[in-house]
Amino acid sequence: MFKEAISNKGFNLTVDLEAGYIKGAQIGDINFSVDNFRRHCLLNGLDDIGLTLEQSDFIKQYEAKRKAQAPWLFAE
Protein backbone atom coordinates (compact mmCIF):
# COMPACT_ATOMS: atom_id res chain seq x y z
CA MET A 1 0.00 0.00 0.00
CA PHE A 2 2.83 2.42 0.85
CA LYS A 3 4.63 1.73 -2.44
CA GLU A 4 1.40 2.31 -4.35
CA ALA A 5 0.73 5.55 -2.46
CA ILE A 6 4.22 6.87 -3.18
CA SER A 7 4.28 5.86 -6.84
CA ASN A 8 0.76 7.05 -7.75
CA LYS A 9 0.11 10.76 -7.48
CA GLY A 10 -3.42 11.28 -6.29
CA PHE A 11 -3.53 7.84 -4.65
CA ASN A 12 -6.86 7.40 -2.97
CA LEU A 13 -8.16 4.92 -0.45
CA THR A 14 -11.25 4.52 1.68
CA VAL A 15 -11.22 3.60 5.35
CA ASP A 16 -14.50 2.14 6.57
CA LEU A 17 -14.23 2.14 10.35
CA GLU A 18 -17.67 0.62 10.89
CA ALA A 19 -17.04 -2.32 8.56
CA GLY A 20 -13.36 -2.59 9.48
CA TYR A 21 -11.68 -2.42 6.10
CA ILE A 22 -9.43 -0.26 3.98
CA LYS A 23 -10.14 -0.21 0.26
CA GLY A 24 -7.61 1.06 -2.27
CA ALA A 25 -7.57 1.20 -6.06
CA GLN A 26 -5.03 -1.57 -6.66
CA ILE A 27 -4.58 -3.15 -3.27
CA GLY A 28 -8.06 -4.51 -2.70
CA ASP A 29 -9.64 -4.68 0.72
CA ILE A 30 -7.55 -4.92 3.86
CA ASN A 31 -9.44 -5.94 6.98
CA PHE A 32 -8.57 -4.45 10.34
CA SER A 33 -10.07 -4.43 13.80
CA VAL A 34 -10.50 -1.74 16.42
CA ASP A 35 -11.82 -2.48 19.89
CA ASN A 36 -15.46 -1.50 20.38
CA PHE A 37 -14.75 1.34 22.83
CA ARG A 38 -12.29 3.08 20.49
CA ARG A 39 -14.57 2.52 17.50
CA HIS A 40 -17.48 4.11 19.41
CA CYS A 41 -15.32 7.12 20.32
CA LEU A 42 -14.00 7.60 16.79
CA LEU A 43 -17.36 7.20 15.08
CA ASN A 44 -19.02 9.63 17.48
CA GLY A 45 -16.17 12.12 17.74
CA LEU A 46 -15.87 11.64 21.48
CA ASP A 47 -13.02 12.78 23.66
CA ASP A 48 -12.90 12.46 27.46
CA ILE A 49 -15.35 15.33 27.91
CA GLY A 50 -17.73 13.93 25.29
CA LEU A 51 -17.67 10.54 27.00
CA THR A 52 -18.53 12.20 30.29
CA LEU A 53 -21.36 14.19 28.72
CA GLU A 54 -22.88 10.96 27.41
CA GLN A 55 -23.54 10.18 31.08
CA SER A 56 -25.07 13.57 31.90
CA ASP A 57 -28.46 12.13 32.90
CA PHE A 58 -26.81 9.78 35.42
CA ILE A 59 -24.61 12.61 36.70
CA LYS A 60 -27.64 14.85 37.24
CA GLN A 61 -29.44 12.05 39.10
CA TYR A 62 -26.40 11.48 41.30
CA GLU A 63 -26.03 15.19 42.04
CA ALA A 64 -29.71 15.52 42.97
CA LYS A 65 -29.47 12.48 45.26
CA ARG A 66 -26.26 13.75 46.84
CA LYS A 67 -27.74 17.22 47.37
CA ALA A 68 -30.69 15.64 49.21
CA GLN A 69 -28.34 13.56 51.38
CA ALA A 70 -25.84 16.33 52.18
CA PRO A 71 -27.32 19.74 51.38
CA TRP A 72 -24.55 21.57 53.29
CA LEU A 73 -22.12 20.56 50.54
CA PHE A 74 -24.15 22.58 48.05
CA ALA A 75 -24.66 25.75 50.12
CA GLU A 76 -24.43 28.92 48.07
Biopython code that builds the backbone (N, CA, C, O; Angstrom):
import numpy as np
from Bio.PDB.StructureBuilder import StructureBuilder

atoms = [
    (1, "MET", "N", (0.836, -1.179, 0.000)),
    (1, "MET", "CA", (0.000, 0.000, 0.000)),
    (1, "MET", "C", (0.887, 1.251, 0.000)),
    (1, "MET", "O", (0.594, 2.214, -0.709)),
    (2, "PHE", "N", (1.975, 1.244, 0.793)),
    (2, "PHE", "CA", (2.827, 2.422, 0.846)),
    (2, "PHE", "C", (3.524, 2.660, -0.491)),
    (2, "PHE", "O", (3.643, 3.800, -0.940)),
    (3, "LYS", "N", (3.983, 1.588, -1.120)),
    (3, "LYS", "CA", (4.630, 1.730, -2.437)),
    (3, "LYS", "C", (3.644, 2.310, -3.441)),
    (3, "LYS", "O", (3.996, 3.197, -4.219)),
    (4, "GLU", "N", (2.421, 1.816, -3.427)),
    (4, "GLU", "CA", (1.399, 2.312, -4.347)),
    (4, "GLU", "C", (1.092, 3.782, -4.073)),
    (4, "GLU", "O", (0.921, 4.563, -5.009)),
    (5, "ALA", "N", (1.023, 4.157, -2.826)),
    (5, "ALA", "CA", (0.728, 5.548, -2.461)),
    (5, "ALA", "C", (1.843, 6.475, -2.918)),
    (5, "ALA", "O", (1.576, 7.580, -3.392)),
    (6, "ILE", "N", (3.080, 6.040, -2.782)),
    (6, "ILE", "CA", (4.219, 6.872, -3.179)),
    (6, "ILE", "C", (4.321, 6.970, -4.693)),
    (6, "ILE", "O", (4.616, 8.040, -5.225)),
    (7, "SER", "N", (4.081, 5.874, -5.389)),
    (7, "SER", "CA", (4.276, 5.861, -6.835)),
    (7, "SER", "C", (3.095, 6.419, -7.632)),
    (7, "SER", "O", (3.255, 6.725, -8.813)),
    (8, "ASN", "N", (1.936, 6.559, -7.030)),
    (8, "ASN", "CA", (0.759, 7.052, -7.747)),
    (8, "ASN", "C", (0.294, 8.387, -7.174)),
    (8, "ASN", "O", (-0.299, 8.451, -6.097)),
    (9, "LYS", "N", (0.579, 9.442, -7.919)),
    (9, "LYS", "CA", (0.115, 10.757, -7.483)),
    (9, "LYS", "C", (-1.416, 10.745, -7.454)),
    (9, "LYS", "O", (-2.057, 10.243, -8.378)),
    (10, "GLY", "N", (-1.978, 11.286, -6.417)),
    (10, "GLY", "CA", (-3.421, 11.276, -6.286)),
    (10, "GLY", "C", (-3.972, 9.956, -5.779)),
    (10, "GLY", "O", (-5.167, 9.685, -5.900)),
    (11, "PHE", "N", (-3.088, 9.128, -5.205)),
    (11, "PHE", "CA", (-3.530, 7.844, -4.648)),
    (11, "PHE", "C", (-4.681, 8.085, -3.682)),
    (11, "PHE", "O", (-4.664, 9.026, -2.888)),
    (12, "ASN", "N", (-5.662, 7.228, -3.765)),
    (12, "ASN", "CA", (-6.862, 7.395, -2.966)),
    (12, "ASN", "C", (-7.218, 6.064, -2.330)),
    (12, "ASN", "O", (-7.101, 5.010, -2.955)),
    (13, "LEU", "N", (-7.650, 6.124, -1.089)),
    (13, "LEU", "CA", (-8.159, 4.917, -0.453)),
    (13, "LEU", "C", (-9.311, 5.304, 0.453)),
    (13, "LEU", "O", (-9.484, 6.471, 0.805)),
    (14, "THR", "N", (-10.088, 4.314, 0.821)),
    (14, "THR", "CA", (-11.248, 4.518, 1.678)),
    (14, "THR", "C", (-11.077, 3.678, 2.930)),
    (14, "THR", "O", (-10.793, 2.482, 2.858)),
    (15, "VAL", "N", (-11.254, 4.317, 4.079)),
    (15, "VAL", "CA", (-11.224, 3.598, 5.345)),
    (15, "VAL", "C", (-12.650, 3.544, 5.862)),
    (15, "VAL", "O", (-13.278, 4.576, 6.100)),
    (16, "ASP", "N", (-13.151, 2.338, 6.032)),
    (16, "ASP", "CA", (-14.496, 2.139, 6.573)),
    (16, "ASP", "C", (-14.354, 1.598, 7.988)),
    (16, "ASP", "O", (-14.181, 0.397, 8.198)),
    (17, "LEU", "N", (-14.431, 2.511, 8.954)),
    (17, "LEU", "CA", (-14.234, 2.136, 10.348)),
    (17, "LEU", "C", (-15.339, 1.215, 10.851)),
    (17, "LEU", "O", (-15.076, 0.283, 11.610)),
    (18, "GLU", "N", (-16.562, 1.472, 10.435)),
    (18, "GLU", "CA", (-17.674, 0.621, 10.889)),
    (18, "GLU", "C", (-17.514, -0.810, 10.401)),
    (18, "GLU", "O", (-17.693, -1.754, 11.170)),
    (19, "ALA", "N", (-17.177, -0.974, 9.133)),
    (19, "ALA", "CA", (-17.043, -2.319, 8.564)),
    (19, "ALA", "C", (-15.675, -2.926, 8.852)),
    (19, "ALA", "O", (-15.513, -4.144, 8.790)),
    (20, "GLY", "N", (-14.689, -2.089, 9.166)),
    (20, "GLY", "CA", (-13.356, -2.586, 9.480)),
    (20, "GLY", "C", (-12.532, -2.977, 8.274)),
    (20, "GLY", "O", (-11.890, -4.027, 8.271)),
    (21, "TYR", "N", (-12.545, -2.134, 7.241)),
    (21, "TYR", "CA", (-11.681, -2.422, 6.098)),
    (21, "TYR", "C", (-11.157, -1.143, 5.463)),
    (21, "TYR", "O", (-11.737, -0.064, 5.583)),
    (22, "ILE", "N", (-10.027, -1.320, 4.781)),
    (22, "ILE", "CA", (-9.432, -0.255, 3.976)),
    (22, "ILE", "C", (-9.507, -0.718, 2.539)),
    (22, "ILE", "O", (-9.130, -1.847, 2.224)),
    (23, "LYS", "N", (-9.990, 0.141, 1.673)),
    (23, "LYS", "CA", (-10.140, -0.215, 0.258)),
    (23, "LYS", "C", (-9.313, 0.771, -0.560)),
    (23, "LYS", "O", (-9.474, 1.985, -0.433)),
    (24, "GLY", "N", (-8.429, 0.240, -1.397)),
    (24, "GLY", "CA", (-7.610, 1.059, -2.272)),
    (24, "GLY", "C", (-7.794, 0.629, -3.712)),
    (24, "GLY", "O", (-8.320, -0.452, -3.977)),
    (25, "ALA", "N", (-7.371, 1.454, -4.631)),
    (25, "ALA", "CA", (-7.573, 1.195, -6.060)),
    (25, "ALA", "C", (-6.969, -0.131, -6.499)),
    (25, "ALA", "O", (-7.657, -0.942, -7.119)),
    (26, "GLN", "N", (-5.710, -0.365, -6.193)),
    (26, "GLN", "CA", (-5.032, -1.574, -6.657)),
    (26, "GLN", "C", (-4.888, -2.634, -5.572)),
    (26, "GLN", "O", (-4.733, -3.818, -5.873)),
    (27, "ILE", "N", (-4.937, -2.221, -4.339)),
    (27, "ILE", "CA", (-4.584, -3.147, -3.267)),
    (27, "ILE", "C", (-5.713, -4.055, -2.819)),
    (27, "ILE", "O", (-5.467, -5.064, -2.158)),
    (28, "GLY", "N", (-6.926, -3.722, -3.161)),
    (28, "GLY", "CA", (-8.060, -4.509, -2.701)),
    (28, "GLY", "C", (-8.393, -4.162, -1.264)),
    (28, "GLY", "O", (-7.890, -3.176, -0.727)),
    (29, "ASP", "N", (-9.224, -4.954, -0.650)),
    (29, "ASP", "CA", (-9.640, -4.683, 0.722)),
    (29, "ASP", "C", (-8.635, -5.250, 1.721)),
    (29, "ASP", "O", (-8.120, -6.357, 1.559)),
    (30, "ILE", "N", (-8.378, -4.462, 2.749)),
    (30, "ILE", "CA", (-7.550, -4.916, 3.864)),
    (30, "ILE", "C", (-8.419, -4.820, 5.110)),
    (30, "ILE", "O", (-8.891, -3.738, 5.458)),
    (31, "ASN", "N", (-8.630, -5.928, 5.770)),
    (31, "ASN", "CA", (-9.437, -5.938, 6.984)),
    (31, "ASN", "C", (-8.596, -5.506, 8.173)),
    (31, "ASN", "O", (-7.399, -5.783, 8.237)),
    (32, "PHE", "N", (-9.232, -4.828, 9.105)),
    (32, "PHE", "CA", (-8.575, -4.454, 10.345)),
    (32, "PHE", "C", (-9.614, -4.445, 11.454)),
    (32, "PHE", "O", (-10.817, -4.421, 11.195)),
    (33, "SER", "N", (-9.138, -4.465, 12.679)),
    (33, "SER", "CA", (-10.070, -4.432, 13.797)),
    (33, "SER", "C", (-9.671, -3.322, 14.769)),
    (33, "SER", "O", (-8.493, -3.006, 14.935)),
    (34, "VAL", "N", (-10.662, -2.758, 15.388)),
    (34, "VAL", "CA", (-10.496, -1.742, 16.416)),
    (34, "VAL", "C", (-11.428, -2.150, 17.546)),
    (34, "VAL", "O", (-12.570, -2.537, 17.301)),
    (35, "ASP", "N", (-10.943, -2.064, 18.799)),
    (35, "ASP", "CA", (-11.819, -2.481, 19.891)),
    (35, "ASP", "C", (-13.071, -1.599, 19.923)),
    (35, "ASP", "O", (-13.049, -0.448, 19.488)),
    (36, "ASN", "N", (-14.137, -2.152, 20.435)),
    (36, "ASN", "CA", (-15.456, -1.500, 20.381)),
    (36, "ASN", "C", (-15.478, -0.121, 21.029)),
    (36, "ASN", "O", (-16.130, 0.787, 20.513)),
    (37, "PHE", "N", (-14.779, 0.055, 22.150)),
    (37, "PHE", "CA", (-14.748, 1.345, 22.828)),
    (37, "PHE", "C", (-14.115, 2.405, 21.940)),
    (37, "PHE", "O", (-14.673, 3.490, 21.782)),
    (38, "ARG", "N", (-12.966, 2.109, 21.364)),
    (38, "ARG", "CA", (-12.290, 3.082, 20.494)),
    (38, "ARG", "C", (-13.112, 3.370, 19.235)),
    (38, "ARG", "O", (-13.183, 4.512, 18.783)),
    (39, "ARG", "N", (-13.727, 2.335, 18.678)),
    (39, "ARG", "CA", (-14.574, 2.523, 17.497)),
    (39, "ARG", "C", (-15.732, 3.472, 17.831)),
    (39, "ARG", "O", (-16.030, 4.388, 17.064)),
    (40, "HIS", "N", (-16.375, 3.249, 18.969)),
    (40, "HIS", "CA", (-17.477, 4.106, 19.414)),
    (40, "HIS", "C", (-17.001, 5.561, 19.523)),
    (40, "HIS", "O", (-17.668, 6.475, 19.039)),
    (41, "CYS", "N", (-15.853, 5.764, 20.156)),
    (41, "CYS", "CA", (-15.323, 7.124, 20.321)),
    (41, "CYS", "C", (-15.012, 7.767, 18.978)),
    (41, "CYS", "O", (-15.370, 8.923, 18.751)),
    (42, "LEU", "N", (-14.364, 7.050, 18.099)),
    (42, "LEU", "CA", (-13.997, 7.602, 16.791)),
    (42, "LEU", "C", (-15.227, 7.910, 15.944)),
    (42, "LEU", "O", (-15.309, 8.976, 15.334)),
    (43, "LEU", "N", (-16.171, 6.996, 15.904)),
    (43, "LEU", "CA", (-17.362, 7.199, 15.080)),
    (43, "LEU", "C", (-18.235, 8.342, 15.583)),
    (43, "LEU", "O", (-18.944, 8.982, 14.806)),
    (44, "ASN", "N", (-18.180, 8.595, 16.893)),
    (44, "ASN", "CA", (-19.021, 9.632, 17.479)),
    (44, "ASN", "C", (-18.257, 10.901, 17.829)),
    (44, "ASN", "O", (-18.821, 11.829, 18.408)),
    (45, "GLY", "N", (-16.972, 10.944, 17.479)),
    (45, "GLY", "CA", (-16.166, 12.124, 17.739)),
    (45, "GLY", "C", (-16.041, 12.453, 19.213)),
    (45, "GLY", "O", (-16.082, 13.622, 19.597)),
    (46, "LEU", "N", (-15.889, 11.438, 20.034)),
    (46, "LEU", "CA", (-15.875, 11.642, 21.485)),
    (46, "LEU", "C", (-14.465, 11.695, 22.050)),
    (46, "LEU", "O", (-13.634, 10.830, 21.773)),
    (47, "ASP", "N", (-14.214, 12.727, 22.846)),
    (47, "ASP", "CA", (-13.019, 12.785, 23.661)),
    (47, "ASP", "C", (-13.443, 12.506, 25.103)),
    (47, "ASP", "O", (-14.571, 12.074, 25.342)),
    (48, "ASP", "N", (-12.553, 12.748, 26.061)),
    (48, "ASP", "CA", (-12.900, 12.460, 27.461)),
    (48, "ASP", "C", (-14.116, 13.257, 27.921)),
    (48, "ASP", "O", (-14.963, 12.732, 28.644)),
    (49, "ILE", "N", (-14.208, 14.503, 27.515)),
    (49, "ILE", "CA", (-15.351, 15.335, 27.908)),
    (49, "ILE", "C", (-16.633, 14.817, 27.255)),
    (49, "ILE", "O", (-17.672, 14.733, 27.910)),
    (50, "GLY", "N", (-16.564, 14.474, 25.988)),
    (50, "GLY", "CA", (-17.728, 13.931, 25.292)),
    (50, "GLY", "C", (-18.223, 12.639, 25.917)),
    (50, "GLY", "O", (-19.428, 12.414, 26.029)),
    (51, "LEU", "N", (-17.281, 11.786, 26.324)),
    (51, "LEU", "CA", (-17.668, 10.538, 26.999)),
    (51, "LEU", "C", (-18.388, 10.830, 28.306)),
    (51, "LEU", "O", (-19.373, 10.174, 28.645)),
    (52, "THR", "N", (-17.888, 11.817, 29.033)),
    (52, "THR", "CA", (-18.532, 12.198, 30.293)),
    (52, "THR", "C", (-19.926, 12.751, 30.034)),
    (52, "THR", "O", (-20.872, 12.416, 30.748)),
    (53, "LEU", "N", (-20.056, 13.587, 29.026)),
    (53, "LEU", "CA", (-21.357, 14.190, 28.725)),
    (53, "LEU", "C", (-22.386, 13.161, 28.284)),
    (53, "LEU", "O", (-23.587, 13.388, 28.428)),
    (54, "GLU", "N", (-21.931, 12.032, 27.747)),
    (54, "GLU", "CA", (-22.876, 10.959, 27.415)),
    (54, "GLU", "C", (-23.596, 10.454, 28.667)),
    (54, "GLU", "O", (-24.695, 9.905, 28.580)),
    (55, "GLN", "N", (-22.974, 10.642, 29.820)),
    (55, "GLN", "CA", (-23.539, 10.175, 31.083)),
    (55, "GLN", "C", (-24.228, 11.295, 31.857)),
    (55, "GLN", "O", (-24.469, 11.152, 33.055)),
    (56, "SER", "N", (-24.546, 12.398, 31.201)),
    (56, "SER", "CA", (-25.071, 13.575, 31.904)),
    (56, "SER", "C", (-26.357, 13.291, 32.676)),
    (56, "SER", "O", (-26.552, 13.851, 33.755)),
    (57, "ASP", "N", (-27.224, 12.451, 32.165)),
    (57, "ASP", "CA", (-28.459, 12.129, 32.903)),
    (57, "ASP", "C", (-28.141, 11.430, 34.224)),
    (57, "ASP", "O", (-28.734, 11.749, 35.255)),
    (58, "PHE", "N", (-27.204, 10.475, 34.194)),
    (58, "PHE", "CA", (-26.810, 9.778, 35.424)),
    (58, "PHE", "C", (-26.109, 10.727, 36.390)),
    (58, "PHE", "O", (-26.297, 10.632, 37.603)),
    (59, "ILE", "N", (-25.307, 11.635, 35.858)),
    (59, "ILE", "CA", (-24.609, 12.608, 36.700)),
    (59, "ILE", "C", (-25.616, 13.519, 37.388)),
    (59, "ILE", "O", (-25.489, 13.796, 38.581)),
    (60, "LYS", "N", (-26.608, 13.986, 36.649)),
    (60, "LYS", "CA", (-27.639, 14.854, 37.237)),
    (60, "LYS", "C", (-28.416, 14.114, 38.325)),
    (60, "LYS", "O", (-28.720, 14.691, 39.369)),
    (61, "GLN", "N", (-28.737, 12.850, 38.091)),
    (61, "GLN", "CA", (-29.440, 12.048, 39.101)),
    (61, "GLN", "C", (-28.588, 11.898, 40.354)),
    (61, "GLN", "O", (-29.086, 12.036, 41.471)),
    (62, "TYR", "N", (-27.305, 11.617, 40.166)),
    (62, "TYR", "CA", (-26.404, 11.476, 41.300)),
    (62, "TYR", "C", (-26.313, 12.785, 42.075)),
    (62, "TYR", "O", (-26.394, 12.783, 43.303)),
    (63, "GLU", "N", (-26.145, 13.904, 41.370)),
    (63, "GLU", "CA", (-26.030, 15.194, 42.037)),
    (63, "GLU", "C", (-27.295, 15.539, 42.826)),
    (63, "GLU", "O", (-27.204, 16.062, 43.936)),
    (64, "ALA", "N", (-28.459, 15.256, 42.270)),
    (64, "ALA", "CA", (-29.713, 15.523, 42.972)),
    (64, "ALA", "C", (-29.812, 14.658, 44.235)),
    (64, "ALA", "O", (-30.220, 15.137, 45.294)),
    (65, "LYS", "N", (-29.435, 13.388, 44.112)),
    (65, "LYS", "CA", (-29.468, 12.479, 45.262)),
    (65, "LYS", "C", (-28.476, 12.943, 46.325)),
    (65, "LYS", "O", (-28.792, 12.958, 47.515)),
    (66, "ARG", "N", (-27.291, 13.317, 45.895)),
    (66, "ARG", "CA", (-26.255, 13.754, 46.838)),
    (66, "ARG", "C", (-26.660, 15.054, 47.530)),
    (66, "ARG", "O", (-26.405, 15.234, 48.721)),
    (67, "LYS", "N", (-27.288, 15.954, 46.787)),
    (67, "LYS", "CA", (-27.740, 17.215, 47.366)),
    (67, "LYS", "C", (-28.801, 16.978, 48.440)),
    (67, "LYS", "O", (-28.837, 17.684, 49.447)),
    (68, "ALA", "N", (-29.665, 15.982, 48.222)),
    (68, "ALA", "CA", (-30.690, 15.645, 49.209)),
    (68, "ALA", "C", (-30.056, 15.006, 50.452)),
    (68, "ALA", "O", (-30.533, 15.215, 51.567)),
    (69, "GLN", "N", (-28.998, 14.238, 50.264)),
    (69, "GLN", "CA", (-28.338, 13.556, 51.378)),
    (69, "GLN", "C", (-27.444, 14.498, 52.189)),
    (69, "GLN", "O", (-27.344, 14.364, 53.409)),
    (70, "ALA", "N", (-26.801, 15.442, 51.518)),
    (70, "ALA", "CA", (-25.839, 16.325, 52.182)),
    (70, "ALA", "C", (-25.970, 17.744, 51.639)),
    (70, "ALA", "O", (-25.075, 18.227, 50.945)),
    (71, "PRO", "N", (-27.078, 18.413, 51.951)),
    (71, "PRO", "CA", (-27.323, 19.743, 51.380)),
    (71, "PRO", "C", (-26.267, 20.784, 51.748)),
    (71, "PRO", "O", (-26.076, 21.746, 51.003)),
    (72, "TRP", "N", (-25.570, 20.614, 52.886)),
    (72, "TRP", "CA", (-24.547, 21.575, 53.290)),
    (72, "TRP", "C", (-23.359, 21.617, 52.310)),
    (72, "TRP", "O", (-22.622, 22.603, 52.267)),
    (73, "LEU", "N", (-23.183, 20.562, 51.542)),
    (73, "LEU", "CA", (-22.117, 20.555, 50.541)),
    (73, "LEU", "C", (-22.441, 21.461, 49.358)),
    (73, "LEU", "O", (-21.551, 21.834, 48.593)),
    (74, "PHE", "N", (-23.706, 21.811, 49.212)),
    (74, "PHE", "CA", (-24.153, 22.580, 48.052)),
    (74, "PHE", "C", (-24.607, 23.981, 48.445)),
    (74, "PHE", "O", (-25.277, 24.656, 47.663)),
    (75, "ALA", "N", (-24.245, 24.427, 49.655)),
    (75, "ALA", "CA", (-24.656, 25.748, 50.120)),
    (75, "ALA", "C", (-24.068, 26.825, 49.211)),
    (75, "ALA", "O", (-22.926, 26.730, 48.763)),
    (76, "GLU", "N", (-24.864, 27.835, 48.955)),
    (76, "GLU", "CA", (-24.428, 28.921, 48.071)),
    (76, "GLU", "C", (-23.980, 30.111, 48.848)),
    (76, "GLU", "O", (-23.580, 31.117, 48.261)),
]
sb = StructureBuilder()
sb.init_structure("model")
sb.init_model(0)
sb.init_chain("A")
sb.init_seg("    ")
for serial, (resi, resn, name, xyz) in enumerate(atoms, 1):
    if name == "N":
        sb.init_residue(resn, " ", resi, " ")
    sb.init_atom(name, np.array(xyz, "f"), 0.0, 1.0, " ", f" {name:<3s}", serial, name[0])
structure = sb.get_structure()
